[in-house]
Amino acid sequence: MSDAGADHREPVIVATFPDAGEAEIAQAKLRAFGIEAIVTDQAEMIPTLEASGGVGVEVRAADADDALAILSEDGGEPEPEPA
């Protein structure tokens, strides 16, 4: 069975922050642009990091490039959704 047409929704971490508050701000910014994002505690997910990863923000792999651009300094303002 081929998965050539499968919608790959594997999560990708696009940013990490030292605390949940900053990660939630990034999550809200991504959602304003229409990108679904979740906040994850990297220390709990990967104990070998010993909290060095902080709190991550994950998006679908298909949205990763857009999310990175939005979270960069030149991310700009959200554009209106097409009607």
N, CA, C and O atoms as a Maestro MAE file, in Angstrom:
{
 s_m_m2io_version
 :::
 2.0.0
}

f_m_ct {
 s_m_title
 :::
 protein
 m_atom[332] {
  # First column is atom index #
  i_m_mmod_type
  r_m_x_coord
  r_m_y_coord
  r_m_z_coord
  i_m_residue_number
  s_m_chain_name
  s_m_pdb_residue_name
  s_m_pdb_atom_name
  i_m_atomic_number
  :::
  1 25 0.848 -1.187 0.000 1 A "MET " " N  " 7
  2 3 0.000 0.000 0.000 1 A "MET " " CA " 6
  3 2 0.886 1.239 0.000 1 A "MET " " C  " 6
  4 15 1.789 1.358 0.828 1 A "MET " " O  " 8
  5 25 0.636 2.145 -0.907 2 A "SER " " N  " 7
  6 3 1.430 3.357 -1.046 2 A "SER " " CA " 6
  7 2 0.824 4.487 -0.228 2 A "SER " " C  " 6
  8 15 -0.397 4.596 -0.117 2 A "SER " " O  " 8
  9 25 1.681 5.325 0.344 3 A "ASP " " N  " 7
  10 3 1.183 6.485 1.084 3 A "ASP " " CA " 6
  11 2 1.527 7.777 0.354 3 A "ASP " " C  " 6
  12 15 1.677 8.828 0.977 3 A "ASP " " O  " 8
  13 25 1.651 7.695 -0.964 4 A "ALA " " N  " 7
  14 3 2.043 8.858 -1.761 4 A "ALA " " CA " 6
  15 2 1.104 10.030 -1.563 4 A "ALA " " C  " 6
  16 15 1.540 11.180 -1.613 4 A "ALA " " O  " 8
  17 25 -0.185 9.767 -1.337 5 A "GLY " " N  " 7
  18 3 -1.140 10.846 -1.153 5 A "GLY " " CA " 6
  19 2 -1.417 11.155 0.299 5 A "GLY " " C  " 6
  20 15 -2.317 11.942 0.594 5 A "GLY " " O  " 8
  21 25 -0.671 10.559 1.219 6 A "ALA " " N  " 7
  22 3 -0.922 10.755 2.646 6 A "ALA " " CA " 6
  23 2 -0.606 12.192 3.052 6 A "ALA " " C  " 6
  24 15 0.327 12.811 2.542 6 A "ALA " " O  " 8
  25 25 -1.406 12.701 3.980 7 A "ASP " " N  " 7
  26 3 -1.179 14.027 4.533 7 A "ASP " " CA " 6
  27 2 -0.259 13.860 5.736 7 A "ASP " " C  " 6
  28 15 -0.683 13.362 6.779 7 A "ASP " " O  " 8
  29 25 0.992 14.272 5.596 8 A "HIS " " N  " 7
  30 3 1.959 14.098 6.668 8 A "HIS " " CA " 6
  31 2 1.774 15.198 7.704 8 A "HIS " " C  " 6
  32 15 2.022 16.374 7.440 8 A "HIS " " O  " 8
  33 25 1.337 14.793 8.877 9 A "ARG " " N  " 7
  34 3 1.076 15.742 9.954 9 A "ARG " " CA " 6
  35 2 2.035 15.538 11.122 9 A "ARG " " C  " 6
  36 15 1.705 15.857 12.264 9 A "ARG " " O  " 8
  37 25 3.219 15.009 10.835 10 A "GLU " " N  " 7
  38 3 4.198 14.810 11.898 10 A "GLU " " CA " 6
  39 2 4.540 16.172 12.502 10 A "GLU " " C  " 6
  40 15 4.802 17.126 11.770 10 A "GLU " " O  " 8
  41 25 4.539 16.265 13.825 11 A "PRO " " N  " 7
  42 3 4.883 17.558 14.445 11 A "PRO " " CA " 6
  43 2 6.369 17.861 14.335 11 A "PRO " " C  " 6
  44 15 7.211 16.964 14.366 11 A "PRO " " O  " 8
  45 25 6.667 19.136 14.208 12 A "VAL " " N  " 7
  46 3 8.040 19.622 14.103 12 A "VAL " " CA " 6
  47 2 8.196 20.754 15.113 12 A "VAL " " C  " 6
  48 15 7.356 21.652 15.177 12 A "VAL " " O  " 8
  49 25 9.261 20.715 15.894 13 A "ILE " " N  " 7
  50 3 9.536 21.809 16.834 13 A "ILE " " CA " 6
  51 2 10.176 22.945 16.044 13 A "ILE " " C  " 6
  52 15 11.221 22.765 15.418 13 A "ILE " " O  " 8
  53 25 9.539 24.120 16.079 14 A "VAL " " N  " 7
  54 3 10.056 25.260 15.327 14 A "VAL " " CA " 6
  55 2 10.751 26.287 16.221 14 A "VAL " " C  " 6
  56 15 11.451 27.170 15.726 14 A "VAL " " O  " 8
  57 25 10.560 26.170 17.535 15 A "ALA " " N  " 7
  58 3 11.209 27.095 18.457 15 A "ALA " " CA " 6
  59 2 11.184 26.510 19.861 15 A "ALA " " C  " 6
  60 15 10.300 25.726 20.206 15 A "ALA " " O  " 8
  61 25 12.167 26.901 20.667 16 A "THR " " N  " 7
  62 3 12.168 26.547 22.082 16 A "THR " " CA " 6
  63 2 12.381 27.806 22.904 16 A "THR " " C  " 6
  64 15 13.037 28.751 22.467 16 A "THR " " O  " 8
  65 25 11.815 27.799 24.097 17 A "PHE " " N  " 7
  66 3 11.861 28.957 24.981 17 A "PHE " " CA " 6
  67 2 12.184 28.506 26.394 17 A "PHE " " C  " 6
  68 15 11.926 27.355 26.746 17 A "PHE " " O  " 8
  69 25 12.745 29.390 27.211 18 A "PRO " " N  " 7
  70 3 13.104 29.005 28.576 18 A "PRO " " CA " 6
  71 2 11.900 28.775 29.488 18 A "PRO " " C  " 6
  72 15 12.022 28.097 30.508 18 A "PRO " " O  " 8
  73 25 10.729 29.336 29.130 19 A "ASP " " N  " 7
  74 3 9.556 29.124 29.978 19 A "ASP " " CA " 6
  75 2 8.279 29.050 29.139 19 A "ASP " " C  " 6
  76 15 8.251 29.443 27.972 19 A "ASP " " O  " 8
  77 25 7.237 28.537 29.765 20 A "ALA " " N  " 7
  78 3 5.971 28.318 29.068 20 A "ALA " " CA " 6
  79 2 5.325 29.624 28.614 20 A "ALA " " C  " 6
  80 15 4.674 29.652 27.569 20 A "ALA " " O  " 8
  81 25 5.487 30.690 29.364 21 A "GLY " " N  " 7
  82 3 4.873 31.969 28.990 21 A "GLY " " CA " 6
  83 2 5.329 32.460 27.631 21 A "GLY " " C  " 6
  84 15 4.512 32.888 26.816 21 A "GLY " " O  " 8
  85 25 6.628 32.401 27.381 22 A "GLU " " N  " 7
  86 3 7.159 32.841 26.090 22 A "GLU " " CA " 6
  87 2 6.699 31.916 24.969 22 A "GLU " " C  " 6
  88 15 6.397 32.371 23.866 22 A "GLU " " O  " 8
  89 25 6.648 30.622 25.254 23 A "ALA " " N  " 7
  90 3 6.190 29.662 24.250 23 A "ALA " " CA " 6
  91 2 4.727 29.910 23.906 23 A "ALA " " C  " 6
  92 15 4.336 29.790 22.745 23 A "ALA " " O  " 8
  93 25 3.921 30.252 24.897 24 A "GLU " " N  " 7
  94 3 2.502 30.516 24.649 24 A "GLU " " CA " 6
  95 2 2.300 31.781 23.828 24 A "GLU " " C  " 6
  96 15 1.349 31.863 23.050 24 A "GLU " " O  " 8
  97 25 3.172 32.763 23.986 25 A "ILE " " N  " 7
  98 3 3.108 33.972 23.153 25 A "ILE " " CA " 6
  99 2 3.385 33.606 21.698 25 A "ILE " " C  " 6
  100 15 2.683 34.063 20.796 25 A "ILE " " O  " 8
  101 25 4.413 32.778 21.469 26 A "ALA " " N  " 7
  102 3 4.725 32.334 20.109 26 A "ALA " " CA " 6
  103 2 3.576 31.520 19.538 26 A "ALA " " C  " 6
  104 15 3.239 31.660 18.362 26 A "ALA " " O  " 8
  105 25 2.972 30.672 20.361 27 A "GLN " " N  " 7
  106 3 1.823 29.869 19.924 27 A "GLN " " CA " 6
  107 2 0.676 30.787 19.486 27 A "GLN " " C  " 6
  108 15 0.055 30.553 18.449 27 A "GLN " " O  " 8
  109 25 0.401 31.811 20.263 28 A "ALA " " N  " 7
  110 3 -0.674 32.744 19.925 28 A "ALA " " CA " 6
  111 2 -0.376 33.480 18.620 28 A "ALA " " C  " 6
  112 15 -1.275 33.696 17.808 28 A "ALA " " O  " 8
  113 25 0.881 33.863 18.420 29 A "LYS " " N  " 7
  114 3 1.271 34.551 17.188 29 A "LYS " " CA " 6
  115 2 1.044 33.646 15.984 29 A "LYS " " C  " 6
  116 15 0.510 34.085 14.966 29 A "LYS " " O  " 8
  117 25 1.452 32.375 16.097 30 A "LEU " " N  " 7
  118 3 1.248 31.437 14.989 30 A "LEU " " CA " 6
  119 2 -0.237 31.238 14.714 30 A "LEU " " C  " 6
  120 15 -0.652 31.195 13.556 30 A "LEU " " O  " 8
  121 25 -1.030 31.119 15.754 31 A "ARG " " N  " 7
  122 3 -2.479 30.938 15.571 31 A "ARG " " CA " 6
  123 2 -3.115 32.150 14.902 31 A "ARG " " C  " 6
  124 15 -4.083 32.012 14.155 31 A "ARG " " O  " 8
  125 25 -2.569 33.349 15.171 32 A "ALA " " N  " 7
  126 3 -3.081 34.558 14.512 32 A "ALA " " CA " 6
  127 2 -2.867 34.484 13.011 32 A "ALA " " C  " 6
  128 15 -3.619 35.088 12.245 32 A "ALA " " O  " 8
  129 25 -1.851 33.750 12.584 33 A "PHE " " N  " 7
  130 3 -1.568 33.553 11.164 33 A "PHE " " CA " 6
  131 2 -2.245 32.302 10.613 33 A "PHE " " C  " 6
  132 15 -2.036 31.943 9.455 33 A "PHE " " O  " 8
  133 25 -3.057 31.637 11.439 34 A "GLY " " N  " 7
  134 3 -3.779 30.461 10.971 34 A "GLY " " CA " 6
  135 2 -3.004 29.159 11.051 34 A "GLY " " C  " 6
  136 15 -3.395 28.171 10.430 34 A "GLY " " O  " 8
  137 25 -1.906 29.139 11.805 35 A "ILE " " N  " 7
  138 3 -1.104 27.930 11.956 35 A "ILE " " CA " 6
  139 2 -1.370 27.335 13.331 35 A "ILE " " C  " 6
  140 15 -1.139 27.981 14.353 35 A "ILE " " O  " 8
  141 25 -1.857 26.103 13.349 36 A "GLU " " N  " 7
  142 3 -2.104 25.416 14.617 36 A "GLU " " CA " 6
  143 2 -0.765 25.054 15.251 36 A "GLU " " C  " 6
  144 15 0.101 24.481 14.590 36 A "GLU " " O  " 8
  145 25 -0.594 25.383 16.514 37 A "ALA " " N  " 7
  146 3 0.655 25.118 17.222 37 A "ALA " " CA " 6
  147 2 0.347 24.600 18.616 37 A "ALA " " C  " 6
  148 15 -0.667 24.955 19.217 37 A "ALA " " O  " 8
  149 25 1.239 23.754 19.122 38 A "ILE " " N  " 7
  150 3 1.088 23.273 20.492 38 A "ILE " " CA " 6
  151 2 2.378 23.538 21.252 38 A "ILE " " C  " 6
  152 15 3.462 23.587 20.670 38 A "ILE " " O  " 8
  153 25 2.242 23.706 22.557 39 A "VAL " " N  " 7
  154 3 3.380 23.936 23.440 39 A "VAL " " CA " 6
  155 2 3.707 22.615 24.117 39 A "VAL " " C  " 6
  156 15 2.821 21.951 24.654 39 A "VAL " " O  " 8
  157 25 4.987 22.233 24.093 40 A "THR " " N  " 7
  158 3 5.416 20.986 24.705 40 A "THR " " CA " 6
  159 2 6.601 21.235 25.622 40 A "THR " " C  " 6
  160 15 7.465 22.061 25.330 40 A "THR " " O  " 8
  161 25 6.632 20.507 26.739 41 A "ASP " " N  " 7
  162 3 7.746 20.603 27.677 41 A "ASP " " CA " 6
  163 2 8.812 19.619 27.238 41 A "ASP " " C  " 6
  164 15 8.649 18.411 27.413 41 A "ASP " " O  " 8
  165 25 9.892 20.113 26.677 42 A "GLN " " N  " 7
  166 3 10.937 19.258 26.123 42 A "GLN " " CA " 6
  167 2 11.654 18.438 27.186 42 A "GLN " " C  " 6
  168 15 12.094 17.324 26.903 42 A "GLN " " O  " 8
  169 25 11.780 18.955 28.389 43 A "ALA " " N  " 7
  170 3 12.469 18.220 29.450 43 A "ALA " " CA " 6
  171 2 11.709 16.952 29.813 43 A "ALA " " C  " 6
  172 15 12.322 15.932 30.129 43 A "ALA " " O  " 8
  173 25 10.371 17.004 29.772 44 A "GLU " " N  " 7
  174 3 9.568 15.824 30.073 44 A "GLU " " CA " 6
  175 2 9.595 14.823 28.927 44 A "GLU " " C  " 6
  176 15 9.583 13.614 29.157 44 A "GLU " " O  " 8
  177 25 9.631 15.320 27.690 45 A "MET " " N  " 7
  178 3 9.580 14.444 26.526 45 A "MET " " CA " 6
  179 2 10.910 13.737 26.290 45 A "MET " " C  " 6
  180 15 10.931 12.567 25.907 45 A "MET " " O  " 8
  181 25 12.019 14.438 26.515 46 A "ILE " " N  " 7
  182 3 13.340 13.888 26.250 46 A "ILE " " CA " 6
  183 2 14.197 14.112 27.502 46 A "ILE " " C  " 6
  184 15 14.952 15.082 27.571 46 A "ILE " " O  " 8
  185 25 14.079 13.218 28.491 47 A "PRO " " N  " 7
  186 3 14.767 13.441 29.765 47 A "PRO " " CA " 6
  187 2 16.279 13.622 29.646 47 A "PRO " " C  " 6
  188 15 16.882 14.260 30.508 47 A "PRO " " O  " 8
  189 25 16.903 13.085 28.613 48 A "THR " " N  " 7
  190 3 18.354 13.215 28.472 48 A "THR " " CA " 6
  191 2 18.783 14.643 28.184 48 A "THR " " C  " 6
  192 15 19.963 14.969 28.313 48 A "THR " " O  " 8
  193 25 17.846 15.500 27.794 49 A "LEU " " N  " 7
  194 3 18.196 16.900 27.557 49 A "LEU " " CA " 6
  195 2 18.425 17.655 28.863 49 A "LEU " " C  " 6
  196 15 19.024 18.730 28.871 49 A "LEU " " O  " 8
  197 25 17.947 17.088 29.959 50 A "GLU " " N  " 7
  198 3 18.079 17.709 31.270 50 A "GLU " " CA " 6
  199 2 17.647 19.167 31.243 50 A "GLU " " C  " 6
  200 15 18.356 20.051 31.723 50 A "GLU " " O  " 8
  201 25 16.478 19.400 30.677 51 A "ALA " " N  " 7
  202 3 15.841 20.718 30.621 51 A "ALA " " CA " 6
  203 2 16.561 21.719 29.729 51 A "ALA " " C  " 6
  204 15 16.179 22.889 29.708 51 A "ALA " " O  " 8
  205 25 17.580 21.308 28.998 52 A "SER " " N  " 7
  206 3 18.282 22.255 28.137 52 A "SER " " CA " 6
  207 2 17.423 22.703 26.965 52 A "SER " " C  " 6
  208 15 17.652 23.773 26.401 52 A "SER " " O  " 8
  209 25 16.433 21.892 26.593 53 A "GLY " " N  " 7
  210 3 15.572 22.240 25.476 53 A "GLY " " CA " 6
  211 2 14.490 23.222 25.842 53 A "GLY " " C  " 6
  212 15 13.950 23.889 24.959 53 A "GLY " " O  " 8
  213 25 14.154 23.336 27.108 54 A "GLY " " N  " 7
  214 3 13.125 24.260 27.549 54 A "GLY " " CA " 6
  215 2 11.753 23.830 27.083 54 A "GLY " " C  " 6
  216 15 11.443 22.639 27.056 54 A "GLY " " O  " 8
  217 25 10.933 24.796 26.717 55 A "VAL " " N  " 7
  218 3 9.560 24.564 26.289 55 A "VAL " " CA " 6
  219 2 9.497 24.788 24.788 55 A "VAL " " C  " 6
  220 15 9.878 25.851 24.299 55 A "VAL " " O  " 8
  221 25 9.016 23.787 24.055 56 A "GLY " " N  " 7
  222 3 8.990 23.868 22.605 56 A "GLY " " CA " 6
  223 2 7.637 24.265 22.049 56 A "GLY " " C  " 6
  224 15 6.608 24.119 22.709 56 A "GLY " " O  " 8
  225 25 7.654 24.767 20.829 57 A "VAL " " N  " 7
  226 3 6.436 25.052 20.074 57 A "VAL " " CA " 6
  227 2 6.483 24.178 18.838 57 A "VAL " " C  " 6
  228 15 7.420 24.257 18.043 57 A "VAL " " O  " 8
  229 25 5.458 23.336 18.679 58 A "GLU " " N  " 7
  230 3 5.389 22.396 17.561 58 A "GLU " " CA " 6
  231 2 4.282 22.785 16.599 58 A "GLU " " C  " 6
  232 15 3.236 23.298 16.999 58 A "GLU " " O  " 8
  233 25 4.538 22.527 15.310 59 A "VAL " " N  " 7
  234 3 3.540 22.718 14.256 59 A "VAL " " CA " 6
  235 2 3.598 21.507 13.333 59 A "VAL " " C  " 6
  236 15 4.522 20.698 13.423 59 A "VAL " " O  " 8
  237 25 2.611 21.380 12.444 60 A "ARG " " N  " 7
  238 3 2.669 20.324 11.430 60 A "ARG " " CA " 6
  239 2 3.880 20.572 10.542 60 A "ARG " " C  " 6
  240 15 4.252 21.717 10.287 60 A "ARG " " O  " 8
  241 25 4.491 19.490 10.077 61 A "ALA " " N  " 7
  242 3 5.673 19.611 9.223 61 A "ALA " " CA " 6
  243 2 5.396 20.508 8.018 61 A "ALA " " C  " 6
  244 15 6.265 21.273 7.601 61 A "ALA " " O  " 8
  245 25 4.196 20.417 7.463 62 A "ALA " " N  " 7
  246 3 3.842 21.218 6.293 62 A "ALA " " CA " 6
  247 2 3.822 22.716 6.594 62 A "ALA " " C  " 6
  248 15 3.948 23.529 5.678 62 A "ALA " " O  " 8
  249 25 3.664 23.092 7.869 63 A "ASP " " N  " 7
  250 3 3.606 24.501 8.263 63 A "ASP " " CA " 6
  251 2 4.919 25.024 8.810 63 A "ASP " " C  " 6
  252 15 5.010 26.202 9.153 63 A "ASP " " O  " 8
  253 25 5.945 24.177 8.901 64 A "ALA " " N  " 7
  254 3 7.188 24.547 9.583 64 A "ALA " " CA " 6
  255 2 7.873 25.765 8.965 64 A "ALA " " C  " 6
  256 15 8.279 26.669 9.696 64 A "ALA " " O  " 8
  257 25 8.010 25.813 7.656 65 A "ASP " " N  " 7
  258 3 8.697 26.948 7.020 65 A "ASP " " CA " 6
  259 2 7.963 28.257 7.284 65 A "ASP " " C  " 6
  260 15 8.580 29.273 7.606 65 A "ASP " " O  " 8
  261 25 6.633 28.222 7.143 66 A "ASP " " N  " 7
  262 3 5.848 29.428 7.405 66 A "ASP " " CA " 6
  263 2 5.965 29.846 8.869 66 A "ASP " " C  " 6
  264 15 6.092 31.032 9.174 66 A "ASP " " O  " 8
  265 25 5.923 28.869 9.769 67 A "ALA " " N  " 7
  266 3 6.018 29.168 11.198 67 A "ALA " " CA " 6
  267 2 7.361 29.805 11.535 67 A "ALA " " C  " 6
  268 15 7.422 30.766 12.302 67 A "ALA " " O  " 8
  269 25 8.429 29.273 10.965 68 A "LEU " " N  " 7
  270 3 9.756 29.847 11.211 68 A "LEU " " CA " 6
  271 2 9.830 31.290 10.716 68 A "LEU " " C  " 6
  272 15 10.403 32.152 11.384 68 A "LEU " " O  " 8
  273 25 9.255 31.548 9.560 69 A "ALA " " N  " 7
  274 3 9.252 32.918 9.024 69 A "ALA " " CA " 6
  275 2 8.452 33.852 9.921 69 A "ALA " " C  " 6
  276 15 8.862 34.988 10.161 69 A "ALA " " O  " 8
  277 25 7.319 33.381 10.414 70 A "ILE " " N  " 7
  278 3 6.466 34.201 11.285 70 A "ILE " " CA " 6
  279 2 7.162 34.515 12.594 70 A "ILE " " C  " 6
  280 15 7.077 35.635 13.097 70 A "ILE " " O  " 8
  281 25 7.851 33.523 13.148 71 A "LEU " " N  " 7
  282 3 8.501 33.732 14.438 71 A "LEU " " CA " 6
  283 2 9.801 34.518 14.334 71 A "LEU " " C  " 6
  284 15 10.337 34.977 15.343 71 A "LEU " " O  " 8
  285 25 10.307 34.674 13.109 72 A "SER " " N  " 7
  286 3 11.506 35.496 12.945 72 A "SER " " CA " 6
  287 2 11.120 36.964 13.084 72 A "SER " " C  " 6
  288 15 9.935 37.297 13.058 72 A "SER " " O  " 8
  289 25 12.087 37.823 13.226 73 A "GLU " " N  " 7
  290 3 11.806 39.245 13.446 73 A "GLU " " CA " 6
  291 2 11.030 39.884 12.296 73 A "GLU " " C  " 6
  292 15 10.275 40.832 12.512 73 A "GLU " " O  " 8
  293 25 11.208 39.375 11.082 74 A "ASP " " N  " 7
  294 3 10.533 39.988 9.940 74 A "ASP " " CA " 6
  295 2 9.254 39.227 9.582 74 A "ASP " " C  " 6
  296 15 8.847 39.220 8.420 74 A "ASP " " O  " 8
  297 25 8.624 38.596 10.556 75 A "GLY " " N  " 7
  298 3 7.419 37.825 10.314 75 A "GLY " " CA " 6
  299 2 6.242 38.643 9.834 75 A "GLY " " C  " 6
  300 15 5.361 38.107 9.161 75 A "GLY " " O  " 8
  301 25 6.196 39.925 10.159 76 A "GLY " " N  " 7
  302 3 5.108 40.786 9.689 76 A "GLY " " CA " 6
  303 2 3.814 40.572 10.431 76 A "GLY " " C  " 6
  304 15 3.778 39.953 11.494 76 A "GLY " " O  " 8
  305 25 2.763 41.088 9.858 77 A "GLU " " N  " 7
  306 3 1.428 41.003 10.438 77 A "GLU " " CA " 6
  307 2 0.607 39.957 9.689 77 A "GLU " " C  " 6
  308 15 0.870 39.686 8.517 77 A "GLU " " O  " 8
  309 25 -0.380 39.370 10.353 78 A "PRO " " N  " 7
  310 3 -1.223 38.392 9.649 78 A "PRO " " CA " 6
  311 2 -1.947 39.021 8.463 78 A "PRO " " C  " 6
  312 15 -2.419 40.156 8.537 78 A "PRO " " O  " 8
  313 25 -2.027 38.268 7.374 79 A "GLU " " N  " 7
  314 3 -2.792 38.723 6.221 79 A "GLU " " CA " 6
  315 2 -4.204 38.185 6.345 79 A "GLU " " C  " 6
  316 15 -4.407 37.103 6.896 79 A "GLU " " O  " 8
  317 25 -5.182 38.923 5.842 80 A "PRO " " N  " 7
  318 3 -6.564 38.446 5.913 80 A "PRO " " CA " 6
  319 2 -6.722 37.124 5.174 80 A "PRO " " C  " 6
  320 15 -6.088 36.903 4.142 80 A "PRO " " O  " 8
  321 25 -7.582 36.234 5.714 81 A "GLU " " N  " 7
  322 3 -7.888 34.973 5.050 81 A "GLU " " CA " 6
  323 2 -8.625 35.274 3.754 81 A "GLU " " C  " 6
  324 15 -9.472 36.166 3.727 81 A "GLU " " O  " 8
  325 25 -8.317 34.534 2.652 82 A "PRO " " N  " 7
  326 3 -9.064 34.771 1.418 82 A "PRO " " CA " 6
  327 2 -10.531 34.389 1.590 82 A "PRO " " C  " 6
  328 15 -10.865 33.427 2.281 82 A "PRO " " O  " 8
  329 25 -11.387 35.157 0.952 83 A "ALA " " N  " 7
  330 3 -12.831 34.922 1.091 83 A "ALA " " CA " 6
  331 2 -13.300 33.749 0.292 83 A "ALA " " C  " 6
  332 15 -14.488 33.427 0.308 83 A "ALA " " O  " 8
  :::
 }
 m_bond[331] {
  # First column is bond index #
  i_m_from
  i_m_to
  i_m_order
  :::
  1 1 2 1
  2 2 3 1
  3 3 4 2
  4 3 5 1
  5 5 6 1
  6 6 7 1
  7 7 8 2
  8 7 9 1
  9 9 10 1
  10 10 11 1
  11 11 12 2
  12 11 13 1
  13 13 14 1
  14 14 15 1
  15 15 16 2
  16 15 17 1
  17 17 18 1
  18 18 19 1
  19 19 20 2
  20 19 21 1
  21 21 22 1
  22 22 23 1
  23 23 24 2
  24 23 25 1
  25 25 26 1
  26 26 27 1
  27 27 28 2
  28 27 29 1
  29 29 30 1
  30 30 31 1
  31 31 32 2
  32 31 33 1
  33 33 34 1
  34 34 35 1
  35 35 36 2
  36 35 37 1
  37 37 38 1
  38 38 39 1
  39 39 40 2
  40 39 41 1
  41 41 42 1
  42 42 43 1
  43 43 44 2
  44 43 45 1
  45 45 46 1
  46 46 47 1
  47 47 48 2
  48 47 49 1
  49 49 50 1
  50 50 51 1
  51 51 52 2
  52 51 53 1
  53 53 54 1
  54 54 55 1
  55 55 56 2
  56 55 57 1
  57 57 58 1
  58 58 59 1
  59 59 60 2
  60 59 61 1
  61 61 62 1
  62 62 63 1
  63 63 64 2
  64 63 65 1
  65 65 66 1
  66 66 67 1
  67 67 68 2
  68 67 69 1
  69 69 70 1
  70 70 71 1
  71 71 72 2
  72 71 73 1
  73 73 74 1
  74 74 75 1
  75 75 76 2
  76 75 77 1
  77 77 78 1
  78 78 79 1
  79 79 80 2
  80 79 81 1
  81 81 82 1
  82 82 83 1
  83 83 84 2
  84 83 85 1
  85 85 86 1
  86 86 87 1
  87 87 88 2
  88 87 89 1
  89 89 90 1
  90 90 91 1
  91 91 92 2
  92 91 93 1
  93 93 94 1
  94 94 95 1
  95 95 96 2
  96 95 97 1
  97 97 98 1
  98 98 99 1
  99 99 100 2
  100 99 101 1
  101 101 102 1
  102 102 103 1
  103 103 104 2
  104 103 105 1
  105 105 106 1
  106 106 107 1
  107 107 108 2
  108 107 109 1
  109 109 110 1
  110 110 111 1
  111 111 112 2
  112 111 113 1
  113 113 114 1
  114 114 115 1
  115 115 116 2
  116 115 117 1
  117 117 118 1
  118 118 119 1
  119 119 120 2
  120 119 121 1
  121 121 122 1
  122 122 123 1
  123 123 124 2
  124 123 125 1
  125 125 126 1
  126 126 127 1
  127 127 128 2
  128 127 129 1
  129 129 130 1
  130 130 131 1
  131 131 132 2
  132 131 133 1
  133 133 134 1
  134 134 135 1
  135 135 136 2
  136 135 137 1
  137 137 138 1
  138 138 139 1
  139 139 140 2
  140 139 141 1
  141 141 142 1
  142 142 143 1
  143 143 144 2
  144 143 145 1
  145 145 146 1
  146 146 147 1
  147 147 148 2
  148 147 149 1
  149 149 150 1
  150 150 151 1
  151 151 152 2
  152 151 153 1
  153 153 154 1
  154 154 155 1
  155 155 156 2
  156 155 157 1
  157 157 158 1
  158 158 159 1
  159 159 160 2
  160 159 161 1
  161 161 162 1
  162 162 163 1
  163 163 164 2
  164 163 165 1
  165 165 166 1
  166 166 167 1
  167 167 168 2
  168 167 169 1
  169 169 170 1
  170 170 171 1
  171 171 172 2
  172 171 173 1
  173 173 174 1
  174 174 175 1
  175 175 176 2
  176 175 177 1
  177 177 178 1
  178 178 179 1
  179 179 180 2
  180 179 181 1
  181 181 182 1
  182 182 183 1
  183 183 184 2
  184 183 185 1
  185 185 186 1
  186 186 187 1
  187 187 188 2
  188 187 189 1
  189 189 190 1
  190 190 191 1
  191 191 192 2
  192 191 193 1
  193 193 194 1
  194 194 195 1
  195 195 196 2
  196 195 197 1
  197 197 198 1
  198 198 199 1
  199 199 200 2
  200 199 201 1
  201 201 202 1
  202 202 203 1
  203 203 204 2
  204 203 205 1
  205 205 206 1
  206 206 207 1
  207 207 208 2
  208 207 209 1
  209 209 210 1
  210 210 211 1
  211 211 212 2
  212 211 213 1
  213 213 214 1
  214 214 215 1
  215 215 216 2
  216 215 217 1
  217 217 218 1
  218 218 219 1
  219 219 220 2
  220 219 221 1
  221 221 222 1
  222 222 223 1
  223 223 224 2
  224 223 225 1
  225 225 226 1
  226 226 227 1
  227 227 228 2
  228 227 229 1
  229 229 230 1
  230 230 231 1
  231 231 232 2
  232 231 233 1
  233 233 234 1
  234 234 235 1
  235 235 236 2
  236 235 237 1
  237 237 238 1
  238 238 239 1
  239 239 240 2
  240 239 241 1
  241 241 242 1
  242 242 243 1
  243 243 244 2
  244 243 245 1
  245 245 246 1
  246 246 247 1
  247 247 248 2
  248 247 249 1
  249 249 250 1
  250 250 251 1
  251 251 252 2
  252 251 253 1
  253 253 254 1
  254 254 255 1
  255 255 256 2
  256 255 257 1
  257 257 258 1
  258 258 259 1
  259 259 260 2
  260 259 261 1
  261 261 262 1
  262 262 263 1
  263 263 264 2
  264 263 265 1
  265 265 266 1
  266 266 267 1
  267 267 268 2
  268 267 269 1
  269 269 270 1
  270 270 271 1
  271 271 272 2
  272 271 273 1
  273 273 274 1
  274 274 275 1
  275 275 276 2
  276 275 277 1
  277 277 278 1
  278 278 279 1
  279 279 280 2
  280 279 281 1
  281 281 282 1
  282 282 283 1
  283 283 284 2
  284 283 285 1
  285 285 286 1
  286 286 287 1
  287 287 288 2
  288 287 289 1
  289 289 290 1
  290 290 291 1
  291 291 292 2
  292 291 293 1
  293 293 294 1
  294 294 295 1
  295 295 296 2
  296 295 297 1
  297 297 298 1
  298 298 299 1
  299 299 300 2
  300 299 301 1
  301 301 302 1
  302 302 303 1
  303 303 304 2
  304 303 305 1
  305 305 306 1
  306 306 307 1
  307 307 308 2
  308 307 309 1
  309 309 310 1
  310 310 311 1
  311 311 312 2
  312 311 313 1
  313 313 314 1
  314 314 315 1
  315 315 316 2
  316 315 317 1
  317 317 318 1
  318 318 319 1
  319 319 320 2
  320 319 321 1
  321 321 322 1
  322 322 323 1
  323 323 324 2
  324 323 325 1
  325 325 326 1
  326 326 327 1
  327 327 328 2
  328 327 329 1
  329 329 330 1
  330 330 331 1
  331 331 332 2
  :::
 }
}
